[in-house]
Amino acid sequence: MSVEAMVQGMIDELSAALGDAAKHDGGNSAAGTRVRKAMQSVKGAAQDVRKKVQADKNSR
């Protein structure tokens, strides 16, 4: 998978979480749980991007 595709996946996931973020701001605690879950997933994806970029750099 390309780095560009990985970053686009993170953007898509964050965009999907915007609705739940708005609900959380309105007081919906279940939406907050979904936002936290999305953030954890994006954190892992960001780490994967970092590893791929580093591996690509080291292989050149």
C-alpha positions as semicolon CSV with decimal commas, in nm:
position;residue;x (nm);y (nm);z (nm)
1;M;0,000;0,000;0,000
2;S;0,131;0,344;-0,087
3;V;0,190;0,613;0,171
4;E;-0,057;0,833;-0,016
5;A;-0,329;0,568;0,017
6;M;-0,250;0,523;0,386
7;V;-0,281;0,897;0,453
8;Q;-0,603;0,913;0,250
9;G;-0,746;0,633;0,463
10;M;-0,666;0,832;0,776
11;I;-0,833;1,140;0,628
12;D;-1,142;0,937;0,542
13;E;-1,160;0,794;0,892
14;L;-1,125;1,137;1,051
15;S;-1,390;1,279;0,820
16;A;-1,627;1,001;0,923
17;A;-1,560;1,082;1,290
18;L;-1,664;1,446;1,248
19;G;-2,032;1,361;1,285
20;D;-1,971;1,180;1,611
21;A;-1,750;1,465;1,732
22;A;-2,038;1,708;1,680
23;K;-2,274;1,474;1,865
24;H;-2,024;1,447;2,149
25;D;-2,003;1,825;2,171
26;G;-2,381;1,820;2,205
27;G;-2,358;1,593;2,509
28;N;-2,385;1,244;2,359
29;S;-2,135;1,035;2,555
30;A;-2,173;0,729;2,329
31;A;-2,055;0,942;2,038
32;G;-1,751;1,035;2,246
33;T;-1,667;0,668;2,278
34;R;-1,682;0,630;1,900
35;V;-1,459;0,937;1,857
36;R;-1,201;0,792;2,099
37;K;-1,208;0,462;1,909
38;A;-1,154;0,643;1,577
39;M;-0,867;0,844;1,725
40;Q;-0,697;0,527;1,849
41;S;-0,732;0,373;1,504
42;V;-0,587;0,683;1,336
43;K;-0,301;0,684;1,587
44;G;-0,212;0,329;1,484
45;A;-0,242;0,417;1,116
46;A;-0,013;0,719;1,166
47;Q;0,246;0,494;1,327
48;D;0,222;0,258;1,030
49;V;0,282;0,550;0,793
50;R;0,587;0,655;0,996
51;K;0,727;0,301;0,981
52;K;0,669;0,273;0,605
53;V;0,831;0,610;0,533
54;Q;1,130;0,521;0,751
55;A;1,166;0,181;0,583
56;D;1,146;0,342;0,239
57;K;1,411;0,597;0,340
58;N;1,643;0,327;0,473
59;S;1,609;0,110;0,162
60;R;1,726;0,385;-0,074
